[in-house]
Amino acid sequence: MHTEVVSEPGDPARPNEDFAAVALPASGQGGAVVVLDGVTPPRGGTGCLHSVPWYIARLGGALTELTVSLPDVPLSEALSRAIARTAAAHAATCDLSHPRTPQATVVVARWGTQAVEYLVLSDSALLLESPEGSVTAVLDDRLSRLPRASLATDAIVDSTVRNKEGGFFTAAADPAVADRAVTGTLPRREVRALAALTDGATRWVERFHEGTWEDCFRLLRKEGARALVQRVRTLETADTERVFLRRSKTHDDATVVLVGL
């Protein structure tokens, strides 16, 4: 089994708000990948004493442990338990009902001898490569399908679409959000490799339109995860007219995990 993990902050002066873990059980059979992208809050209060990196470290650690130690528990249940555990760690000191309480997007994949399970919540991506080389992108595209007017300002987003019916969902403090994730299972024989990417890395496909998901996976295979991140950085720097980035931050935290099964 080959694994490659690259995680680079968008701004070296700020903490990386992504999380990545690859876990291989002691049995030697199977494994799991967990990737989170912490949601950077706007200026102003979040109702929480803790930072986004504190939150994703707690949630990511709990989710990785539960995904590996409870192989018979569905991934949505593992995520629900991890959210509940993390919420309990700061419920006494923080307002977890605040719309900007620390939160994250989630990608989880778990494989054994018979099956590959997956879960995606919000706008990170999971790519699954078949033995023939075709690539399936597992996406939670609710955010991308929202009308632009509903995303015009942080206040509108928070009051109308963030973690609301008809909007989009992230892993914050409500364990029930786990049931909103995109989930599925494939026979193990149908997956040769997989890649988990935060949206700082998916920009190569989704924002700059440099290629398809198949092209993206071929790039990862040929040049590696760091090459994808470096290409994104070059494109970001070149977009001085904000043709592609528009109101988005110039450089975002970018994480890529590539696993050959």
Long-range contacts (C-beta under 8 A, 24 or more apart in sequence): 1-31, 1-259, 1-260, 1-261, 2-258, 2-259, 2-260, 3-257, 3-258, 3-259, 3-260, 4-224, 4-225, 4-256, 4-257, 4-258, 4-259, 5-225, 5-255, 5-256, 5-257, 5-258, 6-224, 6-225, 6-226, 6-228, 6-229, 6-254, 6-255, 6-256, 7-253, 7-254, 7-255, 7-256, 8-229, 8-253, 8-254, 8-255, 9-253, 10-200, 10-249, 10-250, 10-251, 10-252, 10-253, 10-254, 11-251, 15-51, 15-52, 15-53, 16-53, 16-253, 17-52, 17-53, 17-56, 17-253, 18-56, 18-198, 18-200, 18-253, 18-254, 18-255, 19-56, 19-57, 19-59, 19-60, 19-104, 19-255, 20-196, 20-255, 20-257, 21-60, 21-61, 21-64, 22-257, 22-259, 23-64, 23-67, 23-68, 25-68, 25-71, 29-112, 29-113, 30-71, 30-110, 30-111, 30-112, 30-113, 31-110, 31-111, 31-259, 32-64, 32-67, 32-68, 32-108, 32-109, 32-110, 32-111, 33-107, 33-108, 33-109, 33-110, 33-194, 33-196, 33-257, 33-259, 34-60, 34-63, 34-64, 34-67, 34-106, 34-107, 34-108, 35-106, 35-107, 35-108, 35-124, 35-196, 35-197, 35-198, 35-255, 35-257, 36-60, 36-63, 36-104, 36-105, 36-106, 36-107, 36-124, 36-171, 37-104, 37-105, 37-122, 37-123, 37-124, 37-198, 37-199, 37-200, 37-253, 37-255, 38-102, 38-103, 38-104, 38-253, 39-100, 39-102, 39-103, 39-104, 39-105, 39-170, 40-249, 41-100, 41-102, 42-100, 42-154, 44-100, 45-98, 45-100, 46-98, 46-100, 46-101, 46-102, 47-94, 47-95, 47-96, 47-97, 47-98, 47-100, 47-101, 48-90, 48-94, 48-95, 48-96, 48-98, 48-101, 48-102, 49-90, 49-93, 49-94, 50-90, 50-94, 50-102, 51-102, 52-102, 52-104, 54-102, 55-86, 55-102, 55-103, 55-104, 56-102, 56-104, 58-85, 58-86, 58-89, 59-83, 59-86, 59-104, 59-171, 62-86, 63-106, 63-108, 67-108, 67-110, 68-110, 71-110, 71-112, 74-117, 74-183, 75-108, 75-110, 75-117, 75-118, 75-119, 75-181, 75-183, 76-119, 76-178, 76-179, 76-181, 76-183, 77-178, 78-108, 79-106, 79-108, 79-119, 79-121, 79-171, 79-178, 79-181, 80-175, 80-176, 80-178, 80-179, 81-175, 83-171, 83-172, 83-173, 83-174, 83-175, 83-177, 83-178, 84-175, 86-173, 87-173, 87-174, 87-175, 91-173, 96-172, 96-173, 97-173, 99-158, 99-159, 99-162, 99-163, 100-158, 101-172, 101-173, 102-172, 103-163, 103-170, 103-171, 103-172, 103-173, 104-170, 104-171, 105-170, 105-171, 105-198, 105-199, 106-170, 106-171, 106-181, 107-196, 107-197, 109-194, 109-196, 109-259, 111-188, 111-191, 111-261, 112-188, 113-188, 114-187, 114-188, 115-185, 115-186, 115-187, 115-188, 116-185, 116-186, 116-187, 116-188, 116-190, 116-191, 116-194, 116-261, 117-183, 117-184, 117-185, 118-183, 118-184, 118-185, 118-186, 119-181, 119-182, 119-183, 120-181, 120-182, 120-183, 121-169, 121-170, 121-171, 121-177, 121-178, 121-180, 121-181, 121-182, 122-168, 122-169, 122-170, 122-171, 123-168, 123-199, 123-202, 124-196, 124-197, 124-198, 124-199, 124-202, 125-196, 125-197, 125-199, 125-202, 125-213, 126-194, 126-195, 126-196, 126-197, 127-194, 127-195, 127-196, 127-197, 127-213, 127-216, 127-217, 128-186, 128-191, 128-194, 129-191, 129-192, 129-193, 129-194, 129-195, 129-217, 130-190, 130-191, 130-192, 131-189, 131-190, 131-192, 133-192, 134-214, 135-213, 135-214, 135-216, 135-217, 137-213, 138-182, 138-184, 139-182, 140-168, 140-169, 140-181, 140-182, 142-167, 142-168, 142-169, 143-168, 144-206, 188-261, 191-261, 192-260, 192-261, 193-217, 193-221, 193-258, 193-259, 193-260, 193-261, 194-258, 194-259, 194-261, 195-220, 195-225, 195-256, 195-257, 195-258, 195-259, 196-255, 196-256, 196-257, 197-255, 197-256, 197-257, 198-252, 198-253, 198-254, 198-255, 198-256, 199-252, 200-229, 200-232, 200-251, 200-252, 200-253, 200-254, 200-255, 201-228, 201-229, 201-232, 201-254, 201-255, 201-256, 203-232, 203-235, 203-236, 203-252, 203-254, 204-228, 204-231, 204-232, 204-235, 207-244, 207-245, 207-248, 208-232, 208-235, 208-239, 208-244, 209-244, 210-235, 220-256, 220-258, 224-258, 225-256, 225-257, 225-258, 228-256, 229-254, 229-256
